[in-house]
Amino acid sequence: MTLTKLRSDKALNRVVRLARKEKSFTYILFHSPWDTTSQVALDYIESLDTNHEVFTLDYFDAPQSWGQFKVQPGTLVKLNEKKVVVYPGRQAIKLELN
């Protein structure tokens, strides 16, 4: 599992634009270091043994993006050229990244 931290709204926009051009899914975890659910989701994703890259976005680095996606801490967003799937809170930790 590769975790890549995004540090700005601009970096997230770049990732979303690239994801819209690909057939495979891109994963973005909206993470808050002070939220328990968010930390559980992050720990679970880190423990998975897959080859996926998951982008993490902290609320304090990009608050505008959190508002645009209308997400809560611990939300995993899965997107590609045709589809956007949102796994809020505790559902994110149940997701198997295939």
MDAnalysis code that builds the backbone (N, CA, C; Angstrom):
import MDAnalysis as mda
import numpy as np

u = mda.Universe.empty(294, n_residues=98, atom_resindex=np.repeat(np.arange(98), 3), trajectory=True)
u.add_TopologyAttr("name", ["N", "CA", "C"] * 98)
u.add_TopologyAttr("resid", np.arange(1, 99))
u.add_TopologyAttr("resname", ["MET", "THR", "LEU", "THR", "LYS", "LEU", "ARG", "SER", "ASP", "LYS", "ALA", "LEU", "ASN", "ARG", "VAL", "VAL", "ARG", "LEU", "ALA", "ARG", "LYS", "GLU", "LYS", "SER", "PHE", "THR", "TYR", "ILE", "LEU", "PHE", "HIS", "SER", "PRO", "TRP", "ASP", "THR", "THR", "SER", "GLN", "VAL", "ALA", "LEU", "ASP", "TYR", "ILE", "GLU", "SER", "LEU", "ASP", "THR", "ASN", "HIS", "GLU", "VAL", "PHE", "THR", "LEU", "ASP", "TYR", "PHE", "ASP", "ALA", "PRO", "GLN", "SER", "TRP", "GLY", "GLN", "PHE", "LYS", "VAL", "GLN", "PRO", "GLY", "THR", "LEU", "VAL", "LYS", "LEU", "ASN", "GLU", "LYS", "LYS", "VAL", "VAL", "VAL", "TYR", "PRO", "GLY", "ARG", "GLN", "ALA", "ILE", "LYS", "LEU", "GLU", "LEU", "ASN"])
u.atoms.positions = np.array([
    [0.851, -1.174, 0.000],
    [0.000, 0.000, 0.000],
    [0.890, 1.229, 0.000],
    [0.604, 2.136, -0.888],
    [1.339, 3.384, -0.946],
    [0.410, 4.514, -0.537],
    [0.784, 5.260, 0.486],
    [0.023, 6.425, 0.910],
    [0.768, 7.675, 0.470],
    [0.055, 8.561, -0.217],
    [0.631, 9.812, -0.673],
    [-0.178, 10.945, -0.090],
    [0.489, 11.826, 0.656],
    [-0.210, 12.938, 1.299],
    [-0.307, 14.116, 0.333],
    [-1.522, 14.600, 0.150],
    [-1.745, 15.796, -0.658],
    [-1.721, 17.003, 0.277],
    [-1.076, 18.070, -0.125],
    [-0.882, 19.198, 0.774],
    [-1.636, 20.463, 0.385],
    [-2.475, 20.372, -0.669],
    [-3.213, 21.579, -1.071],
    [-4.420, 21.200, -1.917],
    [-5.330, 22.175, -2.069],
    [-6.480, 21.986, -2.944],
    [-6.019, 21.795, -4.389],
    [-4.971, 22.492, -4.754],
    [-4.444, 22.399, -6.115],
    [-3.928, 20.984, -6.414],
    [-3.252, 20.377, -5.447],
    [-2.749, 19.012, -5.618],
    [-3.907, 18.032, -5.773],
    [-4.975, 18.221, -4.995],
    [-6.142, 17.360, -5.120],
    [-6.796, 17.528, -6.484],
    [-6.920, 18.754, -6.954],
    [-7.512, 18.994, -8.277],
    [-6.713, 18.291, -9.370],
    [-5.401, 18.293, -9.248],
    [-4.544, 17.615, -10.220],
    [-4.810, 16.099, -10.199],
    [-4.938, 15.516, -9.017],
    [-5.212, 14.083, -8.880],
    [-6.573, 13.741, -9.472],
    [-7.582, 14.580, -9.204],
    [-8.931, 14.335, -9.731],
    [-8.935, 14.412, -11.254],
    [-8.237, 15.387, -11.820],
    [-8.164, 15.502, -13.278],
    [-7.518, 14.273, -13.899],
    [-6.443, 13.789, -13.291],
    [-5.785, 12.583, -13.808],
    [-6.686, 11.362, -13.654],
    [-7.423, 11.284, -12.562],
    [-8.322, 10.146, -12.339],
    [-9.447, 10.117, -13.367],
    [-9.897, 11.266, -13.801],
    [-10.966, 11.350, -14.794],
    [-10.534, 10.818, -16.159],
    [-9.225, 10.695, -16.370],
    [-8.709, 10.205, -17.647],
    [-8.394, 8.707, -17.617],
    [-8.425, 8.096, -16.430],
    [-8.023, 6.700, -16.299],
    [-9.216, 5.768, -16.121],
    [-9.029, 4.534, -16.517],
    [-10.060, 3.517, -16.323],
    [-9.967, 2.890, -14.935],
    [-8.759, 2.792, -14.391],
    [-8.604, 2.227, -13.049],
    [-8.986, 3.279, -12.005],
    [-9.332, 2.800, -10.830],
    [-9.804, 3.701, -9.790],
    [-8.661, 4.387, -9.046],
    [-8.933, 5.608, -8.614],
    [-8.048, 6.380, -7.758],
    [-8.753, 6.528, -6.418],
    [-8.007, 6.392, -5.317],
    [-8.584, 6.450, -3.984],
    [-8.055, 7.664, -3.238],
    [-8.975, 8.397, -2.590],
    [-8.608, 9.566, -1.798],
    [-9.256, 9.423, -0.428],
    [-8.442, 9.449, 0.623],
    [-8.946, 9.365, 1.986],
    [-8.899, 10.750, 2.608],
    [-10.052, 11.246, 3.018],
    [-10.141, 12.527, 3.715],
    [-9.920, 12.234, 5.196],
    [-8.784, 12.676, 5.708],
    [-8.300, 12.253, 7.012],
    [-8.149, 13.440, 7.963],
    [-8.505, 13.222, 9.207],
    [-8.258, 14.205, 10.259],
    [-7.493, 13.506, 11.374],
    [-6.346, 14.029, 11.781],
    [-5.543, 13.335, 12.785],
    [-6.192, 13.264, 14.168],
    [-7.223, 14.053, 14.411],
    [-7.873, 14.068, 15.722],
    [-9.189, 13.300, 15.742],
    [-9.571, 12.692, 14.646],
    [-10.827, 11.963, 14.568],
    [-10.559, 10.466, 14.664],
    [-11.248, 9.785, 15.573],
    [-11.032, 8.357, 15.801],
    [-11.391, 7.523, 14.580],
    [-12.555, 7.764, 13.988],
    [-12.978, 7.005, 12.805],
    [-11.991, 7.188, 11.665],
    [-11.532, 8.406, 11.501],
    [-10.567, 8.715, 10.460],
    [-9.263, 7.957, 10.674],
    [-8.812, 7.889, 11.909],
    [-7.567, 7.188, 12.214],
    [-7.714, 5.681, 12.018],
    [-8.873, 5.127, 12.382],
    [-9.125, 3.697, 12.171],
    [-9.111, 3.374, 10.679],
    [-9.749, 4.227, 9.874],
    [-9.756, 4.019, 8.420],
    [-8.340, 4.070, 7.858],
    [-7.543, 5.024, 8.319],
    [-6.162, 5.144, 7.849],
    [-5.334, 3.922, 8.248],
    [-5.467, 3.487, 9.492],
    [-4.731, 2.308, 9.958],
    [-5.117, 1.063, 9.165],
    [-6.411, 0.914, 8.902],
    [-6.884, -0.247, 8.142],
    [-6.321, -0.235, 6.725],
    [-6.376, 0.898, 6.085],
    [-5.876, 1.011, 4.714],
    [-4.371, 0.756, 4.667],
    [-3.638, 1.261, 5.666],
    [-2.191, 1.010, 5.721],
    [-1.876, -0.472, 5.892],
    [-2.749, -1.197, 6.590],
    [-2.485, -2.613, 6.863],
    [-2.796, -3.525, 5.681],
    [-3.526, -3.034, 4.683],
    [-3.868, -3.865, 3.529],
    [-2.627, -4.166, 2.700],
    [-2.587, -5.362, 2.146],
    [-1.453, -5.773, 1.326],
    [-1.864, -5.731, -0.142],
    [-1.927, -4.522, -0.695],
    [-2.280, -4.353, -2.107],
    [-1.271, -3.426, -2.770],
    [-1.386, -3.290, -4.070],
    [-0.481, -2.427, -4.823],
    [-1.081, -1.061, -5.127],
    [-2.182, -0.717, -4.488],
    [-2.852, 0.551, -4.771],
    [-2.163, 1.728, -4.105],
    [-2.328, 2.878, -4.727],
    [-1.893, 4.132, -4.133],
    [-3.138, 4.828, -3.597],
    [-3.079, 5.257, -2.359],
    [-4.180, 5.980, -1.738],
    [-3.664, 7.371, -1.383],
    [-4.361, 8.377, -1.850],
    [-4.008, 9.749, -1.537],
    [-4.730, 10.148, -0.265],
    [-4.035, 10.803, 0.657],
    [-4.670, 11.278, 1.883],
    [-4.693, 12.800, 1.863],
    [-5.779, 13.339, 2.398],
    [-5.935, 14.793, 2.417],
    [-6.398, 15.209, 3.802],
    [-5.596, 15.986, 4.478],
    [-5.889, 16.479, 5.817],
    [-6.759, 17.730, 5.720],
    [-7.670, 17.882, 6.662],
    [-8.586, 19.025, 6.661],
    [-7.836, 20.351, 6.704],
    [-6.761, 20.410, 7.471],
    [-6.051, 21.672, 7.646],
    [-5.221, 22.060, 6.430],
    [-4.902, 21.109, 5.571],
    [-4.157, 21.409, 4.356],
    [-5.065, 21.895, 3.227],
    [-6.312, 21.414, 3.194],
    [-7.196, 21.736, 2.063],
    [-8.664, 21.777, 2.494],
    [-9.050, 22.737, 3.323],
    [-10.444, 22.780, 3.797],
    [-11.466, 23.023, 2.695],
    [-11.096, 23.729, 1.649],
    [-12.037, 24.001, 0.564],
    [-12.444, 22.708, -0.141],
    [-11.520, 21.789, -0.320],
    [-11.828, 20.515, -0.974],
    [-12.787, 19.682, -0.148],
    [-12.662, 19.732, 1.158],
    [-13.594, 19.012, 2.027],
    [-15.004, 19.539, 1.810],
    [-15.145, 20.849, 1.679],
    [-16.457, 21.441, 1.430],
    [-16.999, 21.093, 0.063],
    [-16.148, 21.043, -0.936],
    [-16.595, 20.715, -2.287],
    [-17.065, 19.274, -2.384],
    [-16.367, 18.355, -1.725],
    [-16.757, 16.950, -1.760],
    [-17.855, 16.640, -0.748],
    [-18.087, 17.555, 0.187],
    [-19.100, 17.388, 1.246],
    [-18.860, 16.091, 2.017],
    [-17.661, 15.963, 2.569],
    [-17.274, 14.750, 3.272],
    [-17.008, 15.031, 4.745],
    [-16.995, 13.958, 5.507],
    [-16.643, 13.997, 6.919],
    [-15.301, 13.297, 7.091],
    [-14.648, 13.461, 8.239],
    [-13.376, 12.776, 8.454],
    [-13.533, 11.268, 8.326],
    [-12.555, 10.637, 7.709],
    [-12.573, 9.188, 7.531],
    [-13.284, 8.734, 6.276],
    [-13.644, 9.653, 5.400],
    [-14.342, 9.300, 4.167],
    [-13.342, 8.920, 3.088],
    [-13.620, 7.811, 2.426],
    [-12.802, 7.361, 1.307],
    [-13.580, 7.607, 0.021],
    [-12.963, 8.292, -0.926],
    [-13.586, 8.563, -2.224],
    [-12.841, 7.740, -3.267],
    [-13.607, 7.003, -4.054],
    [-13.067, 6.146, -5.115],
    [-13.594, 6.706, -6.433],
    [-12.687, 7.074, -7.353],
    [-13.158, 7.671, -8.598],
    [-12.304, 7.254, -9.776],
    [-12.964, 7.304, -10.952],
    [-12.272, 7.104, -12.226],
    [-12.984, 7.934, -13.280],
    [-12.808, 7.595, -14.554],
    [-13.347, 8.415, -15.636],
    [-14.870, 8.475, -15.658],
    [-15.550, 7.473, -15.122],
    [-17.006, 7.420, -15.237],
    [-17.744, 7.462, -13.912],
    [-17.061, 7.211, -12.819],
    [-17.774, 6.949, -11.578],
    [-17.085, 7.585, -10.376],
    [-17.889, 8.071, -9.424],
    [-17.399, 8.547, -8.135],
    [-18.202, 7.821, -7.065],
    [-17.498, 7.109, -6.188],
    [-18.149, 6.368, -5.107],
    [-17.591, 6.902, -3.790],
    [-18.481, 7.238, -2.865],
    [-18.079, 7.779, -1.577],
    [-18.390, 6.750, -0.493],
    [-17.380, 6.415, 0.287],
    [-17.536, 5.502, 1.419],
    [-17.361, 6.321, 2.690],
    [-18.450, 6.759, 3.302],
    [-18.325, 7.618, 4.490],
    [-17.950, 6.835, 5.740],
    [-17.133, 7.472, 6.559],
    [-16.823, 6.986, 7.892],
    [-16.508, 5.521, 8.005],
    [-17.304, 4.811, 8.770],
    [-17.025, 3.410, 9.095],
    [-17.125, 2.495, 7.880],
    [-17.792, 2.889, 6.828],
    [-17.857, 2.055, 5.620],
    [-16.501, 1.998, 4.921],
    [-15.689, 3.030, 5.097],
    [-14.372, 3.055, 4.464],
    [-13.492, 1.931, 4.988],
    [-13.631, 1.579, 6.258],
    [-12.767, 0.538, 6.804],
    [-13.216, -0.856, 6.395],
    [-14.420, -0.985, 5.859],
    [-14.902, -2.268, 5.379],
    [-14.505, -2.530, 3.932],
    [-14.022, -1.516, 3.262],
    [-13.724, -1.605, 1.827],
    [-12.474, -2.450, 1.589],
    [-12.587, -3.343, 0.650],
    [-11.432, -4.101, 0.183],
    [-10.933, -3.410, -1.091],
    [-9.721, -2.940, -1.076],
    [-9.158, -2.274, -2.243],
    [-8.695, -3.345, -3.224],
    [-9.489, -3.598, -4.245],
    [-9.162, -4.638, -5.231],
    [-8.473, -4.034, -6.420],
])
